[in-house]
């Protein structure tokens, strides 16, 4: 790890773990407003995660007399949270990956962040509740968490976004450890009719576009006038946007405006894209939102900007990209627990389920299965006869 840190990060990390004293210093160095805003976001994310966890309940049922089935909700023991360094200190990143893990009851949460990450990121990890923090980044951090080293413990699941190398490393270690998802470049689409405000739409598109030059941004609308005015507004706002070099490249290469014949076509195209962030700016946004199926997170009405979810409202900003919204949602407190089933049978249930299990095993040519099913039935019948 030291060799890779020198090679890729230009820093020789002799002791990767951040000691408690350095964590406290990082927190103390935060200005009071930044700390207050960070703790405000942590509180909101925690409250939402707690409410989500309350919906994940243990189960015990008796579908047949004497047959008891159920499941337990078990927290994953050790979580590894990869915290990206990036060009700016993204204090929201550790909040989204660490806080839900603590709410879920994970025994230990370790955080890894690049050694050249802004010092405030250590404070963010600390305030979010990381048990241990390591100054190691890149693919080598994923490998360290997946397989363990002398200094970094092996984890059970790795969460958190990173660059292409981190993403590929997560793909390769999946199996021995779990991962949250494979995250591609960010995405935002806005669904709008004639009631849409081109200034707000353009602002939100560019806010997401400044993440990366490969960010996919788009407007899906039924109104040609809105489409044209939004395109003009994007061009106007890029003239004064401080991150225009990035946002402009994203808009030029990956931006799109899709003009649809009617609402049905607009919904169909949106569900095809399955955007990571999907905003609804229509005259009746709740009605349209109820008809949508594929997205990472849904922002209903023009007041619900992606930036609020990214930072402070409480929903998680780690979301599916590249069409993954067709089959999964984003990171949530349920990502940190296992739903593990159990069963136990009274004698009367064995006599009910045993014979068909025995016959099915025989029809499949599985004699060991047949015997395991039948031996209990025979034992009970012999006992009953005696």
C-alpha positions in Angstrom: 0.0 0.0 0.0 2.8 2.4 0.8 4.4 1.7 -2.7 1.1 2.4 -4.4 0.5 5.6 -2.4 3.9 6.9 -3.4 3.3 5.9 -7.0 -0.2 7.3 -7.4 -0.7 9.8 -4.7 2.9 11.0 -4.3 2.7 10.5 -0.5 4.5 8.0 1.6 2.0 6.8 4.2 4.0 5.1 7.0 1.1 4.8 9.4 -2.2 4.6 7.5 -4.6 4.8 10.4 -5.6 8.3 11.6 -5.1 8.5 15.3 -7.7 9.8 17.7 -5.8 13.0 18.3 -5.6 13.8 14.6 -9.3 13.2 14.2 -10.1 15.6 17.0 -7.8 18.2 15.4 -9.5 17.8 12.1 -12.9 18.5 13.7 -11.5 21.4 15.6 -10.2 23.0 12.4 -13.7 23.1 10.9 -15.2 26.5 11.0 -18.3 26.7 13.2 -20.8 27.0 10.3 -19.4 24.1 8.4 -19.5 21.9 11.4 -23.1 23.0 12.2 -24.2 22.3 8.6 -22.4 18.9 8.6 -24.2 17.9 11.9 -27.5 19.2 10.5 -27.1 16.8 7.5 -26.0 14.0 9.7 -29.1 14.4 11.9 -31.4 14.3 8.8 -29.7 11.3 7.3 -29.9 9.5 10.6 -33.6 10.3 11.1 -34.5 9.0 7.7 -32.3 5.9 8.1 -34.0 5.2 11.5 -37.4 5.5 9.9 -36.4 3.2 7.1 -35.0 0.6 9.5 -38.3 0.7 11.4 -40.0 -0.7 8.3 -37.7 -3.7 8.1 -39.3 -6.1 10.6 -38.5 -9.6 11.8 -41.0 -12.2 10.7 -42.5 -15.4 12.2 -45.5 -17.2 10.7 -47.2 -20.6 10.9 -48.5 -21.3 7.4 -49.4 -24.9 8.3 -50.0 -26.3 11.8 -46.7 -26.9 13.4 -44.6 -25.3 10.6 -42.8 -22.2 11.7 -41.1 -19.9 9.2 -39.5 -16.6 9.7 -36.6 -14.2 9.2 -34.3 -12.1 11.3 -32.9 -8.7 10.5 -29.2 -9.0 11.2 -26.7 -6.1 10.8 -23.6 -6.8 8.7 -20.7 -6.9 11.1 -18.0 -4.8 9.5 -18.5 -2.2 6.8 -15.8 -0.6 4.7 -16.7 2.9 3.5 -14.7 4.3 0.6 -14.7 8.0 0.9 -13.5 9.7 -2.4 -11.0 12.6 -2.3 -12.1 14.5 -5.4 -11.2 18.1 -6.3 -13.3 19.5 -3.4 -13.9 18.4 0.2 -17.2 16.5 -0.3 -18.3 16.4 3.3 -21.6 14.8 2.3 -19.8 11.6 1.1 -19.0 10.0 4.4 -22.3 11.0 5.9 -24.2 9.0 3.2 -22.1 5.8 3.7 -21.3 5.8 7.4 -24.4 7.1 9.1 -26.8 4.5 7.8 -24.3 1.8 8.8 -24.3 3.0 12.4 -28.1 3.2 12.4 -28.3 -0.4 11.1 -26.2 -1.5 14.0 -23.0 -2.6 12.2 -20.4 -3.5 14.8 -17.5 -1.7 13.1 -17.4 0.9 10.3 -14.0 1.7 8.8 -13.4 4.5 6.4 -10.7 4.8 3.8 -9.9 8.0 2.0 -7.0 9.1 -0.2 -4.0 10.4 1.7 -4.2 13.7 -0.2 -7.9 14.2 0.6 -8.8 17.5 2.2 -8.2 17.4 6.0 -11.9 18.3 6.5 -12.8 14.9 5.1 -11.3 13.2 8.2 -13.6 15.4 10.3 -16.5 14.3 8.2 -15.7 10.7 8.7 -15.3 11.2 12.4 -18.5 13.2 12.9 -20.4 10.6 10.8 -19.3 7.9 13.2 -16.5 6.0 11.6 -14.9 3.7 14.1 -11.5 3.7 12.3 -10.2 5.9 9.6 -7.4 5.1 7.2 -5.5 7.4 4.9 -5.3 5.0 1.9 -7.2 5.5 -1.4 -7.6 4.1 -4.9 -7.9 0.5 -5.9 -5.4 -0.5 -3.2 -7.8 0.7 -0.5 -10.5 -1.6 -2.0 -8.1 -4.5 -2.0 -7.0 -3.8 1.6 -10.6 -3.7 2.8 -11.5 -6.8 0.8 -8.6 -9.0 1.9 -7.2 -7.4 5.0 -3.7 -6.3 5.8 -1.6 -6.1 8.9 -3.1 -2.7 9.6 -6.5 -2.7 7.9 -9.1 -5.3 8.9 -11.0 -7.3 6.3 -14.6 -6.1 5.9 -17.8 -7.9 5.0 -19.1 -5.2 2.6 -17.6 -2.2 0.8 -19.8 0.9 0.0 -19.1 4.3 -1.5 -18.3 5.8 -4.9 -14.9 6.4 -6.4 -13.1 6.8 -9.7 -12.9 4.3 -12.5 -10.1 2.4 -10.8 -12.0 2.1 -7.5 -15.1 1.0 -9.5 -13.1 -1.7 -11.3 -11.5 -2.9 -8.0 -15.0 -3.2 -6.4 -16.1 -5.3 -9.4 -13.2 -7.6 -9.0 -13.5 -8.2 -5.3 -17.2 -8.8 -5.3 -18.0 -12.3 -4.1 -15.6 -12.6 -1.2 -17.1 -9.3 0.0 -20.3 -7.5 -0.8 -20.4 -4.2 -2.6 -23.2 -1.6 -2.8 -23.1 -1.0 -6.6 -20.9 -0.2 -9.5 -21.3 3.6 -10.0 -20.8 5.2 -13.3 -20.8 9.0 -14.1 -23.6 10.9 -12.5 -26.9 11.6 -14.3 -29.8 14.0 -14.0 -33.0 14.2 -16.1 -35.9 16.6 -15.8 -39.4 15.8 -16.9 -41.3 19.0 -17.7 -44.3 20.3 -19.5 -45.2 23.9 -20.5 -45.3 25.0 -16.8 -41.6 24.3 -16.4 -39.2 27.2 -15.5 -36.3 27.1 -17.9 -34.1 29.0 -15.5 -34.6 26.5 -12.7 -34.2 23.5 -15.1 -31.0 24.9 -16.6 -29.6 25.6 -13.1 -30.2 22.1 -11.9 -28.8 20.5 -15.1 -25.6 22.5 -14.8 -25.3 21.8 -11.0 -25.1 18.1 -11.8 -23.0 18.6 -14.9 -20.2 20.2 -12.8 -19.5 16.8 -11.2 -17.6 15.4 -14.1 -17.1 16.0 -17.8 -19.0 12.7 -18.4 -22.1 13.5 -16.5 -25.3 12.8 -18.4 -27.8 15.6 -18.2 -31.1 15.9 -20.0 -34.5 17.5 -20.3 -37.5 15.4 -21.4 -40.5 17.6 -22.3 -43.7 17.9 -24.3 -43.2 21.6 -24.9 -41.0 22.8 -27.8 -40.9 26.4 -26.4 -39.6 25.2 -23.1 -37.0 23.0 -24.8 -35.7 26.0 -26.8 -35.7 28.4 -23.9 -33.9 25.9 -21.6 -31.1 25.4 -24.2 -30.7 29.2 -24.4 -30.7 29.4 -20.6 -28.0 26.8 -20.3 -25.8 28.7 -22.7 -26.4 31.9 -20.8 -25.6 30.4 -17.4 -22.4 28.8 -18.6 -21.0 32.3 -19.2 -20.8 33.0 -15.5 -20.6 29.5 -13.9 -17.2 29.1 -12.1 -17.2 25.4 -13.1 -18.1 26.0 -16.7 -15.1 24.2 -18.0 -16.4 20.9 -16.6 -20.1 21.6 -16.8 -19.8 22.9 -20.3 -18.0 19.9 -21.5 -20.6 17.6 -19.9 -23.4 19.5 -21.6 -21.6 19.6 -25.0 -20.8 15.8 -25.0 -23.6 14.2 -22.9 -26.4 16.8 -22.7 -29.7 16.1 -24.4 -33.1 17.6 -24.8 -35.8 15.2 -25.8 -39.1 16.5 -27.3 -42.0 14.0 -26.8 -45.3 13.9 -28.4 -47.3 13.4 -25.2 -47.0 12.5 -21.5 -47.1 8.8 -22.3 -44.0 9.1 -24.6 -42.3 11.2 -22.0 -42.8 8.6 -19.3 -41.7 5.8 -21.7 -38.4 7.6 -22.5 -37.8 8.4 -18.8 -38.3 4.8 -17.8 -36.0 3.7 -20.6 -33.2 6.0 -19.3 -33.8 5.1 -15.6 -31.9 8.2 -14.6 -29.9 8.4 -11.4 -31.6 11.7 -10.4 -35.1 12.4 -11.9 -36.8 15.7 -11.3 -40.5 16.3 -12.2 -41.4 19.9 -13.1 -45.0 19.6 -14.4 -48.3 21.2 -13.5 -49.3 18.1 -11.4 -45.9 16.6 -10.5 -47.3 14.1 -7.9 -49.7 12.6 -10.5 -46.9 12.1 -13.0 -44.5 10.8 -10.4 -46.9 8.0 -9.5 -46.6 6.7 -13.1 -42.8 6.5 -13.1 -41.0 3.2 -12.4 -37.3 3.4 -13.2 -35.1 6.0 -11.4 -32.5 6.2 -8.7 -34.2 8.9 -6.7 -37.3 11.0 -7.6 -37.6 14.8 -7.0 -41.2 15.8 -7.1 -42.0 19.5 -7.9 -39.6 22.3 -8.7 -38.7 22.9 -5.1 -37.1 19.5 -4.8 -33.6 20.1 -6.2 -31.1 17.3 -6.4 -28.6 19.4 -4.4 -30.8 19.2 -1.3 -30.7 15.4 -1.4 -27.0 15.5 -2.2 -26.3 17.4 0.9 -28.9 17.8 3.7 -32.5 16.5 3.4 -31.8 13.0 4.6 -32.3 10.7 1.6 -29.1 9.0 0.3 -27.2 10.4 -2.6 -25.4 7.1 -3.5 -27.7 6.0 -6.3 -27.8 3.6 -9.3 -26.4 4.9 -12.7 -26.1 3.6 -16.2 -29.6 2.1 -16.3 -29.2 0.2 -13.0 -32.4 1.9 -11.8 -34.3 -0.7 -13.8 -33.5 -3.3 -11.1 -32.3 -1.5 -7.9 -32.6 1.5 -5.8 -29.8 3.4 -4.1 -27.9 3.0 -0.9 -30.1 2.8 2.2 -30.1 1.4 5.7 -31.3 -1.9 4.3 -28.0 -2.2 2.4 -26.3 -2.8 5.8 -28.5 -5.6 7.1 -29.1 -9.2 6.1 -32.6 -10.8 6.0 -31.8 -14.3 7.1 -34.5 -16.9 7.2 -35.2 -19.7 9.7 -37.6 -22.5 10.2 -38.5 -25.1 12.8 -41.1 -27.9 12.6 -43.3 -29.6 15.1 -44.1 -33.3 14.5 -47.4 -32.7 12.8 -45.6 -30.4 10.2 -43.0 -33.1 9.4 -45.9 -35.5 8.5 -47.3 -32.8 6.2 -44.2 -31.6 4.4 -42.0 -34.7 4.6 -43.8 -37.1 2.1 -44.0 -34.5 -0.8 -40.4 -33.5 -0.2 -39.4 -37.2 -0.3 -41.3 -37.8 -3.5 -39.9 -34.7 -5.2 -36.4 -35.8 -4.2 -37.0 -39.2 -5.7 -38.3 -37.8 -8.9 -35.1 -35.6 -9.2 -32.9 -38.6 -8.6 -31.5 -37.3 -5.3 -31.5 -40.4 -3.1 -29.7 -38.7 -0.2 -32.4 -35.9 -0.2 -35.1 -38.5 -0.3 -33.7 -40.4 2.7 -33.2 -37.2 4.7 -36.8 -36.2 4.1 -38.2 -39.7 4.7 -36.2 -40.8 7.7 -38.0 -38.3 10.0 -41.4 -39.3 8.6 -40.7 -42.9 9.3 -39.3 -42.2 12.8 -42.5 -40.4 13.7 -44.8 -43.0 12.3 -42.9 -45.8 14.1 -43.1 -43.8 17.3 -46.8 -43.2 16.8 -47.4 -46.9 16.1 -45.6 -47.9 19.3 
